[in-house]
Amino acid sequence: MPAVAWVTLIITALIVAAAALGLIRVIFHLRAVRRTLGDVIGGVAVVAQRTSTVPEVLPAVNAELKPVRDFCESV
């Protein structure tokens, strides 16, 4: 085999190795992002639970405040 063919094969191997290394790094970054997104989704769920509305208590509070509202309207 001529020397030019060997040089071409070596350069091709280096390019393929660099591309493979880049893809492996992307895989590791994506795994880290997936882990972080799992934590973020869990945190958002906790925030949504703690800031949910209270429809069970609201009618009772409105009923207790009706005399105050009636008084304010009369003034």
PDB file of N, H, CA, C and O in Angstrom:
ATOM      1  N   MET A   1       0.844  -1.176   0.000  1.00  0.00           N
ATOM      2  CA  MET A   1       0.000   0.000   0.000  1.00  0.00           C
ATOM      3  C   MET A   1       0.891   1.242   0.000  1.00  0.00           C
ATOM      4  O   MET A   1       1.890   1.300   0.718  1.00  0.00           O
ATOM      5  N   PRO A   2       0.528   2.213  -0.795  1.00  0.00           N
ATOM      6  CA  PRO A   2       1.345   3.429  -0.830  1.00  0.00           C
ATOM      7  C   PRO A   2       1.194   4.241   0.457  1.00  0.00           C
ATOM      8  O   PRO A   2       0.239   4.077   1.216  1.00  0.00           O
ATOM      9  N   ALA A   3       2.139   5.089   0.662  1.00  0.00           N
ATOM     10  H   ALA A   3       2.914   5.221   0.045  1.00  0.00           H
ATOM     11  CA  ALA A   3       2.159   5.913   1.881  1.00  0.00           C
ATOM     12  C   ALA A   3       0.963   6.857   1.939  1.00  0.00           C
ATOM     13  O   ALA A   3       0.473   7.161   3.027  1.00  0.00           O
ATOM     14  N   VAL A   4       0.493   7.317   0.805  1.00  0.00           N
ATOM     15  H   VAL A   4       0.891   7.070  -0.079  1.00  0.00           H
ATOM     16  CA  VAL A   4      -0.644   8.233   0.765  1.00  0.00           C
ATOM     17  C   VAL A   4      -1.892   7.531   1.312  1.00  0.00           C
ATOM     18  O   VAL A   4      -2.692   8.155   2.010  1.00  0.00           O
ATOM     19  N   ALA A   5      -2.063   6.263   1.007  1.00  0.00           N
ATOM     20  H   ALA A   5      -1.414   5.757   0.440  1.00  0.00           H
ATOM     21  CA  ALA A   5      -3.217   5.504   1.500  1.00  0.00           C
ATOM     22  C   ALA A   5      -3.155   5.368   3.017  1.00  0.00           C
ATOM     23  O   ALA A   5      -4.169   5.500   3.702  1.00  0.00           O
ATOM     24  N   TRP A   6      -1.944   5.101   3.543  1.00  0.00           N
ATOM     25  H   TRP A   6      -1.120   4.994   2.987  1.00  0.00           H
ATOM     26  CA  TRP A   6      -1.804   4.987   5.004  1.00  0.00           C
ATOM     27  C   TRP A   6      -2.114   6.321   5.684  1.00  0.00           C
ATOM     28  O   TRP A   6      -2.778   6.349   6.720  1.00  0.00           O
ATOM     29  N   VAL A   7      -1.645   7.408   5.117  1.00  0.00           N
ATOM     30  H   VAL A   7      -1.105   7.386   4.276  1.00  0.00           H
ATOM     31  CA  VAL A   7      -1.911   8.732   5.687  1.00  0.00           C
ATOM     32  C   VAL A   7      -3.404   9.019   5.665  1.00  0.00           C
ATOM     33  O   VAL A   7      -3.945   9.567   6.626  1.00  0.00           O
ATOM     34  N   THR A   8      -4.074   8.653   4.573  1.00  0.00           N
ATOM     35  H   THR A   8      -3.634   8.208   3.793  1.00  0.00           H
ATOM     36  CA  THR A   8      -5.520   8.863   4.470  1.00  0.00           C
ATOM     37  C   THR A   8      -6.260   8.047   5.523  1.00  0.00           C
ATOM     38  O   THR A   8      -7.196   8.538   6.155  1.00  0.00           O
ATOM     39  N   LEU A   9      -5.839   6.804   5.707  1.00  0.00           N
ATOM     40  H   LEU A   9      -5.079   6.406   5.193  1.00  0.00           H
ATOM     41  CA  LEU A   9      -6.482   5.956   6.727  1.00  0.00           C
ATOM     42  C   LEU A   9      -6.257   6.505   8.139  1.00  0.00           C
ATOM     43  O   LEU A   9      -7.169   6.489   8.965  1.00  0.00           O
ATOM     44  N   ILE A  10      -5.065   6.980   8.409  1.00  0.00           N
ATOM     45  H   ILE A  10      -4.323   6.993   7.739  1.00  0.00           H
ATOM     46  CA  ILE A  10      -4.766   7.526   9.735  1.00  0.00           C
ATOM     47  C   ILE A  10      -5.575   8.797   9.990  1.00  0.00           C
ATOM     48  O   ILE A  10      -6.129   8.974  11.075  1.00  0.00           O
ATOM     49  N   ILE A  11      -5.643   9.672   9.003  1.00  0.00           N
ATOM     50  H   ILE A  11      -5.193   9.528   8.121  1.00  0.00           H
ATOM     51  CA  ILE A  11      -6.424  10.906   9.163  1.00  0.00           C
ATOM     52  C   ILE A  11      -7.904  10.583   9.342  1.00  0.00           C
ATOM     53  O   ILE A  11      -8.580  11.198  10.166  1.00  0.00           O
ATOM     54  N   THR A  12      -8.406   9.622   8.572  1.00  0.00           N
ATOM     55  H   THR A  12      -7.856   9.122   7.903  1.00  0.00           H
ATOM     56  CA  THR A  12      -9.804   9.203   8.707  1.00  0.00           C
ATOM     57  C   THR A  12     -10.066   8.633  10.098  1.00  0.00           C
ATOM     58  O   THR A  12     -11.095   8.923  10.708  1.00  0.00           O
ATOM     59  N   ALA A  13      -9.147   7.831  10.591  1.00  0.00           N
ATOM     60  H   ALA A  13      -8.311   7.595  10.096  1.00  0.00           H
ATOM     61  CA  ALA A  13      -9.298   7.256  11.924  1.00  0.00           C
ATOM     62  C   ALA A  13      -9.302   8.353  12.993  1.00  0.00           C
ATOM     63  O   ALA A  13     -10.075   8.276  13.948  1.00  0.00           O
ATOM     64  N   LEU A  14      -8.458   9.360  12.846  1.00  0.00           N
ATOM     65  H   LEU A  14      -7.830   9.422  12.071  1.00  0.00           H
ATOM     66  CA  LEU A  14      -8.427  10.459  13.802  1.00  0.00           C
ATOM     67  C   LEU A  14      -9.733  11.257  13.768  1.00  0.00           C
ATOM     68  O   LEU A  14     -10.245  11.654  14.815  1.00  0.00           O
ATOM     69  N   ILE A  15     -10.267  11.488  12.577  1.00  0.00           N
ATOM     70  H   ILE A  15      -9.850  11.165  11.727  1.00  0.00           H
ATOM     71  CA  ILE A  15     -11.532  12.222  12.467  1.00  0.00           C
ATOM     72  C   ILE A  15     -12.665  11.435  13.106  1.00  0.00           C
ATOM     73  O   ILE A  15     -13.484  12.000  13.831  1.00  0.00           O
ATOM     74  N   VAL A  16     -12.718  10.137  12.843  1.00  0.00           N
ATOM     75  H   VAL A  16     -12.053   9.678  12.254  1.00  0.00           H
ATOM     76  CA  VAL A  16     -13.767   9.284  13.428  1.00  0.00           C
ATOM     77  C   VAL A  16     -13.617   9.231  14.946  1.00  0.00           C
ATOM     78  O   VAL A  16     -14.614   9.273  15.666  1.00  0.00           O
ATOM     79  N   ALA A  17     -12.395   9.141  15.432  1.00  0.00           N
ATOM     80  H   ALA A  17     -11.585   9.107  14.847  1.00  0.00           H
ATOM     81  CA  ALA A  17     -12.172   9.105  16.878  1.00  0.00           C
ATOM     82  C   ALA A  17     -12.596  10.424  17.522  1.00  0.00           C
ATOM     83  O   ALA A  17     -13.191  10.417  18.600  1.00  0.00           O
ATOM     84  N   ALA A  18     -12.304  11.541  16.889  1.00  0.00           N
ATOM     85  H   ALA A  18     -11.820  11.548  16.014  1.00  0.00           H
ATOM     86  CA  ALA A  18     -12.711  12.840  17.435  1.00  0.00           C
ATOM     87  C   ALA A  18     -14.219  12.972  17.448  1.00  0.00           C
ATOM     88  O   ALA A  18     -14.788  13.486  18.410  1.00  0.00           O
ATOM     89  N   ALA A  19     -14.875  12.511  16.389  1.00  0.00           N
ATOM     90  H   ALA A  19     -14.412  12.093  15.608  1.00  0.00           H
ATOM     91  CA  ALA A  19     -16.339  12.558  16.348  1.00  0.00           C
ATOM     92  C   ALA A  19     -16.937  11.654  17.423  1.00  0.00           C
ATOM     93  O   ALA A  19     -17.912  12.029  18.073  1.00  0.00           O
ATOM     94  N   ALA A  20     -16.368  10.479  17.613  1.00  0.00           N
ATOM     95  H   ALA A  20     -15.576  10.173  17.085  1.00  0.00           H
ATOM     96  CA  ALA A  20     -16.864   9.558  18.640  1.00  0.00           C
ATOM     97  C   ALA A  20     -16.673  10.161  20.032  1.00  0.00           C
ATOM     98  O   ALA A  20     -17.561  10.054  20.878  1.00  0.00           O
ATOM     99  N   LEU A  21     -15.546  10.779  20.270  1.00  0.00           N
ATOM    100  H   LEU A  21     -14.825  10.866  19.583  1.00  0.00           H
ATOM    101  CA  LEU A  21     -15.307  11.414  21.561  1.00  0.00           C
ATOM    102  C   LEU A  21     -16.310  12.538  21.810  1.00  0.00           C
ATOM    103  O   LEU A  21     -16.826  12.684  22.918  1.00  0.00           O
ATOM    104  N   GLY A  22     -16.579  13.328  20.779  1.00  0.00           N
ATOM    105  H   GLY A  22     -16.160  13.210  19.879  1.00  0.00           H
ATOM    106  CA  GLY A  22     -17.573  14.394  20.912  1.00  0.00           C
ATOM    107  C   GLY A  22     -18.955  13.843  21.217  1.00  0.00           C
ATOM    108  O   GLY A  22     -19.672  14.398  22.049  1.00  0.00           O
ATOM    109  N   LEU A  23     -19.335  12.768  20.560  1.00  0.00           N
ATOM    110  H   LEU A  23     -18.752  12.317  19.884  1.00  0.00           H
ATOM    111  CA  LEU A  23     -20.646  12.162  20.810  1.00  0.00           C
ATOM    112  C   LEU A  23     -20.737  11.567  22.217  1.00  0.00           C
ATOM    113  O   LEU A  23     -21.785  11.638  22.858  1.00  0.00           O
ATOM    114  N   ILE A  24     -19.653  10.989  22.683  1.00  0.00           N
ATOM    115  H   ILE A  24     -18.802  10.932  22.162  1.00  0.00           H
ATOM    116  CA  ILE A  24     -19.649  10.455  24.053  1.00  0.00           C
ATOM    117  C   ILE A  24     -19.814  11.595  25.063  1.00  0.00           C
ATOM    118  O   ILE A  24     -20.539  11.448  26.047  1.00  0.00           O
ATOM    119  N   ARG A  25     -19.154  12.716  24.828  1.00  0.00           N
ATOM    120  H   ARG A  25     -18.565  12.835  24.029  1.00  0.00           H
ATOM    121  CA  ARG A  25     -19.311  13.872  25.721  1.00  0.00           C
ATOM    122  C   ARG A  25     -20.745  14.377  25.703  1.00  0.00           C
ATOM    123  O   ARG A  25     -21.287  14.745  26.746  1.00  0.00           O
ATOM    124  N   VAL A  26     -21.365  14.397  24.524  1.00  0.00           N
ATOM    125  H   VAL A  26     -20.925  14.099  23.677  1.00  0.00           H
ATOM    126  CA  VAL A  26     -22.764  14.825  24.418  1.00  0.00           C
ATOM    127  C   VAL A  26     -23.658  13.884  25.222  1.00  0.00           C
ATOM    128  O   VAL A  26     -24.579  14.337  25.901  1.00  0.00           O
ATOM    129  N   ILE A  27     -23.397  12.589  25.150  1.00  0.00           N
ATOM    130  H   ILE A  27     -22.649  12.221  24.598  1.00  0.00           H
ATOM    131  CA  ILE A  27     -24.190  11.625  25.923  1.00  0.00           C
ATOM    132  C   ILE A  27     -24.093  11.915  27.412  1.00  0.00           C
ATOM    133  O   ILE A  27     -25.110  11.918  28.105  1.00  0.00           O
ATOM    134  N   PHE A  28     -22.899  12.159  27.909  1.00  0.00           N
ATOM    135  H   PHE A  28     -22.073  12.157  27.346  1.00  0.00           H
ATOM    136  CA  PHE A  28     -22.736  12.451  29.332  1.00  0.00           C
ATOM    137  C   PHE A  28     -23.422  13.759  29.734  1.00  0.00           C
ATOM    138  O   PHE A  28     -24.009  13.843  30.812  1.00  0.00           O
ATOM    139  N   HIS A  29     -23.349  14.769  28.879  1.00  0.00           N
ATOM    140  H   HIS A  29     -22.872  14.700  28.003  1.00  0.00           H
ATOM    141  CA  HIS A  29     -24.019  16.031  29.172  1.00  0.00           C
ATOM    142  C   HIS A  29     -25.534  15.847  29.191  1.00  0.00           C
ATOM    143  O   HIS A  29     -26.214  16.399  30.056  1.00  0.00           O
ATOM    144  N   LEU A  30     -26.060  15.083  28.255  1.00  0.00           N
ATOM    145  H   LEU A  30     -25.508  14.634  27.552  1.00  0.00           H
ATOM    146  CA  LEU A  30     -27.503  14.841  28.217  1.00  0.00           C
ATOM    147  C   LEU A  30     -27.974  14.054  29.435  1.00  0.00           C
ATOM    148  O   LEU A  30     -29.074  14.288  29.935  1.00  0.00           O
ATOM    149  N   ARG A  31     -27.165  13.137  29.907  1.00  0.00           N
ATOM    150  H   ARG A  31     -26.271  12.947  29.501  1.00  0.00           H
ATOM    151  CA  ARG A  31     -27.531  12.395  31.124  1.00  0.00           C
ATOM    152  C   ARG A  31     -27.560  13.330  32.332  1.00  0.00           C
ATOM    153  O   ARG A  31     -28.434  13.210  33.190  1.00  0.00           O
ATOM    154  N   ALA A  32     -26.618  14.247  32.399  1.00  0.00           N
ATOM    155  H   ALA A  32     -25.908  14.344  31.702  1.00  0.00           H
ATOM    156  CA  ALA A  32     -26.604  15.213  33.504  1.00  0.00           C
ATOM    157  C   ALA A  32     -27.813  16.138  33.421  1.00  0.00           C
ATOM    158  O   ALA A  32     -28.413  16.469  34.444  1.00  0.00           O
ATOM    159  N   VAL A  33     -28.171  16.556  32.216  1.00  0.00           N
ATOM    160  H   VAL A  33     -27.684  16.287  31.385  1.00  0.00           H
ATOM    161  CA  VAL A  33     -29.343  17.420  32.044  1.00  0.00           C
ATOM    162  C   VAL A  33     -30.604  16.673  32.436  1.00  0.00           C
ATOM    163  O   VAL A  33     -31.484  17.251  33.074  1.00  0.00           O
ATOM    164  N   ARG A  34     -30.713  15.406  32.074  1.00  0.00           N
ATOM    165  H   ARG A  34     -29.998  14.936  31.556  1.00  0.00           H
ATOM    166  CA  ARG A  34     -31.898  14.610  32.435  1.00  0.00           C
ATOM    167  C   ARG A  34     -32.029  14.508  33.955  1.00  0.00           C
ATOM    168  O   ARG A  34     -33.128  14.616  34.497  1.00  0.00           O
ATOM    169  N   ARG A  35     -30.921  14.302  34.624  1.00  0.00           N
ATOM    170  H   ARG A  35     -30.028  14.214  34.183  1.00  0.00           H
ATOM    171  CA  ARG A  35     -30.937  14.213  36.083  1.00  0.00           C
ATOM    172  C   ARG A  35     -31.369  15.546  36.692  1.00  0.00           C
ATOM    173  O   ARG A  35     -32.177  15.575  37.620  1.00  0.00           O
ATOM    174  N   THR A  36     -30.833  16.642  36.173  1.00  0.00           N
ATOM    175  H   THR A  36     -30.177  16.618  35.420  1.00  0.00           H
ATOM    176  CA  THR A  36     -31.188  17.966  36.677  1.00  0.00           C
ATOM    177  C   THR A  36     -32.649  18.284  36.397  1.00  0.00           C
ATOM    178  O   THR A  36     -33.332  18.844  37.255  1.00  0.00           O
ATOM    179  N   LEU A  37     -33.138  17.938  35.214  1.00  0.00           N
ATOM    180  H   LEU A  37     -32.583  17.483  34.517  1.00  0.00           H
ATOM    181  CA  LEU A  37     -34.543  18.184  34.900  1.00  0.00           C
ATOM    182  C   LEU A  37     -35.462  17.377  35.799  1.00  0.00           C
ATOM    183  O   LEU A  37     -36.545  17.843  36.154  1.00  0.00           O
ATOM    184  N   GLY A  38     -35.051  16.180  36.170  1.00  0.00           N
ATOM    185  H   GLY A  38     -34.172  15.801  35.882  1.00  0.00           H
ATOM    186  CA  GLY A  38     -35.847  15.388  37.119  1.00  0.00           C
ATOM    187  C   GLY A  38     -35.979  16.106  38.452  1.00  0.00           C
ATOM    188  O   GLY A  38     -37.055  16.122  39.051  1.00  0.00           O
ATOM    189  N   ASP A  39     -34.888  16.699  38.915  1.00  0.00           N
ATOM    190  H   ASP A  39     -34.014  16.686  38.429  1.00  0.00           H
ATOM    191  CA  ASP A  39     -34.927  17.455  40.165  1.00  0.00           C
ATOM    192  C   ASP A  39     -35.798  18.698  40.036  1.00  0.00           C
ATOM    193  O   ASP A  39     -36.542  19.037  40.956  1.00  0.00           O
ATOM    194  N   VAL A  40     -35.706  19.377  38.895  1.00  0.00           N
ATOM    195  H   VAL A  40     -35.101  19.102  38.148  1.00  0.00           H
ATOM    196  CA  VAL A  40     -36.506  20.587  38.679  1.00  0.00           C
ATOM    197  C   VAL A  40     -37.997  20.245  38.628  1.00  0.00           C
ATOM    198  O   VAL A  40     -38.818  20.952  39.211  1.00  0.00           O
ATOM    199  N   ILE A  41     -38.341  19.174  37.940  1.00  0.00           N
ATOM    200  H   ILE A  41     -37.674  18.599  37.466  1.00  0.00           H
ATOM    201  CA  ILE A  41     -39.746  18.769  37.856  1.00  0.00           C
ATOM    202  C   ILE A  41     -40.275  18.409  39.232  1.00  0.00           C
ATOM    203  O   ILE A  41     -41.412  18.741  39.565  1.00  0.00           O
ATOM    204  N   GLY A  42     -39.467  17.736  40.032  1.00  0.00           N
ATOM    205  H   GLY A  42     -38.543  17.466  39.761  1.00  0.00           H
ATOM    206  CA  GLY A  42     -39.874  17.422  41.404  1.00  0.00           C
ATOM    207  C   GLY A  42     -40.092  18.691  42.216  1.00  0.00           C
ATOM    208  O   GLY A  42     -41.057  18.780  42.976  1.00  0.00           O
ATOM    209  N   GLY A  43     -39.214  19.666  42.067  1.00  0.00           N
ATOM    210  H   GLY A  43     -38.430  19.593  41.450  1.00  0.00           H
ATOM    211  CA  GLY A  43     -39.363  20.932  42.785  1.00  0.00           C
ATOM    212  C   GLY A  43     -40.590  21.698  42.345  1.00  0.00           C
ATOM    213  O   GLY A  43     -41.278  22.295  43.173  1.00  0.00           O
ATOM    214  N   VAL A  44     -40.875  21.690  41.050  1.00  0.00           N
ATOM    215  H   VAL A  44     -40.316  21.204  40.377  1.00  0.00           H
ATOM    216  CA  VAL A  44     -42.066  22.370  40.555  1.00  0.00           C
ATOM    217  C   VAL A  44     -43.326  21.701  41.094  1.00  0.00           C
ATOM    218  O   VAL A  44     -44.298  22.384  41.417  1.00  0.00           O
ATOM    219  N   ALA A  45     -43.320  20.388  41.194  1.00  0.00           N
ATOM    220  H   ALA A  45     -42.530  19.833  40.932  1.00  0.00           H
ATOM    221  CA  ALA A  45     -44.474  19.678  41.744  1.00  0.00           C
ATOM    222  C   ALA A  45     -44.703  20.065  43.208  1.00  0.00           C
ATOM    223  O   ALA A  45     -45.846  20.237  43.633  1.00  0.00           O
ATOM    224  N   VAL A  46     -43.633  20.199  43.968  1.00  0.00           N
ATOM    225  H   VAL A  46     -42.705  20.059  43.622  1.00  0.00           H
ATOM    226  CA  VAL A  46     -43.769  20.603  45.372  1.00  0.00           C
ATOM    227  C   VAL A  46     -44.306  22.024  45.468  1.00  0.00           C
ATOM    228  O   VAL A  46     -45.175  22.302  46.295  1.00  0.00           O
ATOM    229  N   VAL A  47     -43.802  22.926  44.634  1.00  0.00           N
ATOM    230  H   VAL A  47     -43.096  22.700  43.962  1.00  0.00           H
ATOM    231  CA  VAL A  47     -44.287  24.307  44.644  1.00  0.00           C
ATOM    232  C   VAL A  47     -45.761  24.346  44.252  1.00  0.00           C
ATOM    233  O   VAL A  47     -46.544  25.072  44.864  1.00  0.00           O
ATOM    234  N   ALA A  48     -46.141  23.580  43.251  1.00  0.00           N
ATOM    235  H   ALA A  48     -45.505  22.990  42.754  1.00  0.00           H
ATOM    236  CA  ALA A  48     -47.546  23.548  42.822  1.00  0.00           C
ATOM    237  C   ALA A  48     -48.443  23.010  43.929  1.00  0.00           C
ATOM    238  O   ALA A  48     -49.561  23.492  44.113  1.00  0.00           O
ATOM    239  N   GLN A  49     -47.967  22.031  44.655  1.00  0.00           N
ATOM    240  H   GLN A  49     -47.059  21.640  44.506  1.00  0.00           H
ATOM    241  CA  GLN A  49     -48.762  21.465  45.753  1.00  0.00           C
ATOM    242  C   GLN A  49     -48.909  22.482  46.888  1.00  0.00           C
ATOM    243  O   GLN A  49     -49.993  22.624  47.454  1.00  0.00           O
ATOM    244  N   ARG A  50     -47.851  23.172  47.214  1.00  0.00           N
ATOM    245  H   ARG A  50     -46.971  23.057  46.755  1.00  0.00           H
ATOM    246  CA  ARG A  50     -47.894  24.110  48.343  1.00  0.00           C
ATOM    247  C   ARG A  50     -48.624  25.405  48.007  1.00  0.00           C
ATOM    248  O   ARG A  50     -49.077  26.106  48.912  1.00  0.00           O
ATOM    249  N   THR A  51     -48.747  25.732  46.738  1.00  0.00           N
ATOM    250  H   THR A  51     -48.379  25.163  46.002  1.00  0.00           H
ATOM    251  CA  THR A  51     -49.428  26.972  46.362  1.00  0.00           C
ATOM    252  C   THR A  51     -50.776  26.704  45.709  1.00  0.00           C
ATOM    253  O   THR A  51     -51.320  27.576  45.032  1.00  0.00           O
ATOM    254  N   SER A  52     -51.311  25.523  45.902  1.00  0.00           N
ATOM    255  H   SER A  52     -50.868  24.815  46.452  1.00  0.00           H
ATOM    256  CA  SER A  52     -52.604  25.214  45.292  1.00  0.00           C
ATOM    257  C   SER A  52     -53.703  26.028  45.978  1.00  0.00           C
ATOM    258  O   SER A  52     -53.557  26.479  47.114  1.00  0.00           O
ATOM    259  N   THR A  53     -54.791  26.198  45.260  1.00  0.00           N
ATOM    260  H   THR A  53     -54.910  25.832  44.337  1.00  0.00           H
ATOM    261  CA  THR A  53     -55.899  26.978  45.795  1.00  0.00           C
ATOM    262  C   THR A  53     -56.611  26.203  46.898  1.00  0.00           C
ATOM    263  O   THR A  53     -56.438  24.992  47.035  1.00  0.00           O
ATOM    264  N   VAL A  54     -57.393  26.901  47.660  1.00  0.00           N
ATOM    265  H   VAL A  54     -57.533  27.885  47.548  1.00  0.00           H
ATOM    266  CA  VAL A  54     -58.108  26.276  48.775  1.00  0.00           C
ATOM    267  C   VAL A  54     -59.616  26.423  48.564  1.00  0.00           C
ATOM    268  O   VAL A  54     -60.256  27.161  49.313  1.00  0.00           O
ATOM    269  N   PRO A  55     -60.193  25.764  47.595  1.00  0.00           N
ATOM    270  CA  PRO A  55     -61.616  25.940  47.323  1.00  0.00           C
ATOM    271  C   PRO A  55     -62.505  25.416  48.439  1.00  0.00           C
ATOM    272  O   PRO A  55     -63.658  25.834  48.538  1.00  0.00           O
ATOM    273  N   GLU A  56     -62.012  24.515  49.282  1.00  0.00           N
ATOM    274  H   GLU A  56     -61.075  24.175  49.202  1.00  0.00           H
ATOM    275  CA  GLU A  56     -62.826  23.990  50.374  1.00  0.00           C
ATOM    276  C   GLU A  56     -63.024  25.043  51.463  1.00  0.00           C
ATOM    277  O   GLU A  56     -64.093  25.105  52.070  1.00  0.00           O
ATOM    278  N   VAL A  57     -62.030  25.853  51.712  1.00  0.00           N
ATOM    279  H   VAL A  57     -61.162  25.802  51.219  1.00  0.00           H
ATOM    280  CA  VAL A  57     -62.064  26.808  52.807  1.00  0.00           C
ATOM    281  C   VAL A  57     -62.647  28.147  52.356  1.00  0.00           C
ATOM    282  O   VAL A  57     -63.205  28.879  53.174  1.00  0.00           O
ATOM    283  N   LEU A  58     -62.529  28.473  51.098  1.00  0.00           N
ATOM    284  H   LEU A  58     -62.076  27.879  50.434  1.00  0.00           H
ATOM    285  CA  LEU A  58     -62.931  29.789  50.614  1.00  0.00           C
ATOM    286  C   LEU A  58     -64.403  30.108  50.853  1.00  0.00           C
ATOM    287  O   LEU A  58     -64.686  31.218  51.304  1.00  0.00           O
ATOM    288  N   PRO A  59     -65.357  29.227  50.586  1.00  0.00           N
ATOM    289  CA  PRO A  59     -66.758  29.565  50.875  1.00  0.00           C
ATOM    290  C   PRO A  59     -67.017  29.844  52.361  1.00  0.00           C
ATOM    291  O   PRO A  59     -67.813  30.721  52.697  1.00  0.00           O
ATOM    292  N   ALA A  60     -66.352  29.106  53.243  1.00  0.00           N
ATOM    293  H   ALA A  60     -65.705  28.394  52.970  1.00  0.00           H
ATOM    294  CA  ALA A  60     -66.534  29.334  54.676  1.00  0.00           C
ATOM    295  C   ALA A  60     -65.986  30.707  55.070  1.00  0.00           C
ATOM    296  O   ALA A  60     -66.599  31.410  55.874  1.00  0.00           O
ATOM    297  N   VAL A  61     -64.861  31.083  54.522  1.00  0.00           N
ATOM    298  H   VAL A  61     -64.363  30.512  53.869  1.00  0.00           H
ATOM    299  CA  VAL A  61     -64.276  32.391  54.834  1.00  0.00           C
ATOM    300  C   VAL A  61     -65.186  33.496  54.296  1.00  0.00           C
ATOM    301  O   VAL A  61     -65.419  34.492  54.982  1.00  0.00           O
ATOM    302  N   ASN A  62     -65.699  33.332  53.083  1.00  0.00           N
ATOM    303  H   ASN A  62     -65.510  32.523  52.526  1.00  0.00           H
ATOM    304  CA  ASN A  62     -66.600  34.332  52.517  1.00  0.00           C
ATOM    305  C   ASN A  62     -67.879  34.455  53.350  1.00  0.00           C
ATOM    306  O   ASN A  62     -68.398  35.555  53.534  1.00  0.00           O
ATOM    307  N   ALA A  63     -68.379  33.337  53.845  1.00  0.00           N
ATOM    308  H   ALA A  63     -67.957  32.443  53.695  1.00  0.00           H
ATOM    309  CA  ALA A  63     -69.592  33.374  54.670  1.00  0.00           C
ATOM    310  C   ALA A  63     -69.330  34.119  55.981  1.00  0.00           C
ATOM    311  O   ALA A  63     -70.184  34.873  56.448  1.00  0.00           O
ATOM    312  N   GLU A  64     -68.161  33.911  56.567  1.00  0.00           N
ATOM    313  H   GLU A  64     -67.468  33.299  56.187  1.00  0.00           H
ATOM    314  CA  GLU A  64     -67.838  34.597  57.816  1.00  0.00           C
ATOM    315  C   GLU A  64     -67.601  36.093  57.600  1.00  0.00           C
ATOM    316  O   GLU A  64     -67.801  36.884  58.522  1.00  0.00           O
ATOM    317  N   LEU A  65     -67.184  36.488  56.413  1.00  0.00           N
ATOM    318  H   LEU A  65     -67.021  35.846  55.664  1.00  0.00           H
ATOM    319  CA  LEU A  65     -66.923  37.897  56.136  1.00  0.00           C
ATOM    320  C   LEU A  65     -68.149  38.638  55.589  1.00  0.00           C
ATOM    321  O   LEU A  65     -68.075  39.841  55.339  1.00  0.00           O
ATOM    322  N   LYS A  66     -69.259  37.949  55.403  1.00  0.00           N
ATOM    323  H   LYS A  66     -69.319  36.972  55.606  1.00  0.00           H
ATOM    324  CA  LYS A  66     -70.458  38.593  54.860  1.00  0.00           C
ATOM    325  C   LYS A  66     -70.950  39.735  55.750  1.00  0.00           C
ATOM    326  O   LYS A  66     -71.298  40.784  55.209  1.00  0.00           O
ATOM    327  N   PRO A  67     -71.003  39.602  57.083  1.00  0.00           N
ATOM    328  CA  PRO A  67     -71.419  40.739  57.900  1.00  0.00           C
ATOM    329  C   PRO A  67     -70.513  41.949  57.721  1.00  0.00           C
ATOM    330  O   PRO A  67     -70.992  43.083  57.714  1.00  0.00           O
ATOM    331  N   VAL A  68     -69.219  41.725  57.578  1.00  0.00           N
ATOM    332  H   VAL A  68     -68.830  40.804  57.584  1.00  0.00           H
ATOM    333  CA  VAL A  68     -68.286  42.835  57.397  1.00  0.00           C
ATOM    334  C   VAL A  68     -68.559  43.520  56.056  1.00  0.00           C
ATOM    335  O   VAL A  68     -68.557  44.748  55.974  1.00  0.00           O
ATOM    336  N   ARG A  69     -68.789  42.741  55.022  1.00  0.00           N
ATOM    337  H   ARG A  69     -68.790  41.743  55.088  1.00  0.00           H
ATOM    338  CA  ARG A  69     -69.082  43.303  53.700  1.00  0.00           C
ATOM    339  C   ARG A  69     -70.387  44.080  53.725  1.00  0.00           C
ATOM    340  O   ARG A  69     -70.472  45.165  53.150  1.00  0.00           O
ATOM    341  N   ASP A  70     -71.398  43.541  54.380  1.00  0.00           N
ATOM    342  H   ASP A  70     -71.328  42.660  54.847  1.00  0.00           H
ATOM    343  CA  ASP A  70     -72.685  44.231  54.478  1.00  0.00           C
ATOM    344  C   ASP A  70     -72.525  45.565  55.219  1.00  0.00           C
ATOM    345  O   ASP A  70     -73.102  46.575  54.818  1.00  0.00           O
ATOM    346  N   PHE A  71     -71.739  45.562  56.300  1.00  0.00           N
ATOM    347  H   PHE A  71     -71.270  44.741  56.626  1.00  0.00           H
ATOM    348  CA  PHE A  71     -71.502  46.781  57.043  1.00  0.00           C
ATOM    349  C   PHE A  71     -70.792  47.822  56.181  1.00  0.00           C
ATOM    350  O   PHE A  71     -71.142  49.001  56.200  1.00  0.00           O
ATOM    351  N   CYS A  72     -69.776  47.365  55.414  1.00  0.00           N
ATOM    352  H   CYS A  72     -69.491  46.407  55.398  1.00  0.00           H
ATOM    353  CA  CYS A  72     -69.012  48.298  54.572  1.00  0.00           C
ATOM    354  C   CYS A  72     -69.897  48.876  53.475  1.00  0.00           C
ATOM    355  O   CYS A  72     -69.734  50.040  53.111  1.00  0.00           O
ATOM    356  N   GLU A  73     -70.814  48.106  52.949  1.00  0.00           N
ATOM    357  H   GLU A  73     -70.947  47.160  53.245  1.00  0.00           H
ATOM    358  CA  GLU A  73     -71.711  48.614  51.920  1.00  0.00           C
ATOM    359  C   GLU A  73     -72.719  49.622  52.487  1.00  0.00           C
ATOM    360  O   GLU A  73     -73.173  50.516  51.773  1.00  0.00           O
ATOM    361  N   SER A  74     -73.058  49.478  53.744  1.00  0.00           N
ATOM    362  H   SER A  74     -72.689  48.751  54.324  1.00  0.00           H
ATOM    363  CA  SER A  74     -74.024  50.383  54.344  1.00  0.00           C
ATOM    364  C   SER A  74     -73.419  51.733  54.693  1.00  0.00           C
ATOM    365  O   SER A  74     -74.133  52.723  54.854  1.00  0.00           O
ATOM    366  N   VAL A  75     -72.100  51.765  54.807  1.00  0.00           N
ATOM    367  H   VAL A  75     -71.520  50.961  54.676  1.00  0.00           H
ATOM    368  CA  VAL A  75     -71.435  53.020  55.182  1.00  0.00           C
ATOM    369  C   VAL A  75     -71.262  53.899  54.033  1.00  0.00           C
ATOM    370  O   VAL A  75     -70.720  54.995  54.171  1.00  0.00           O
TER     371      VAL A  75
END
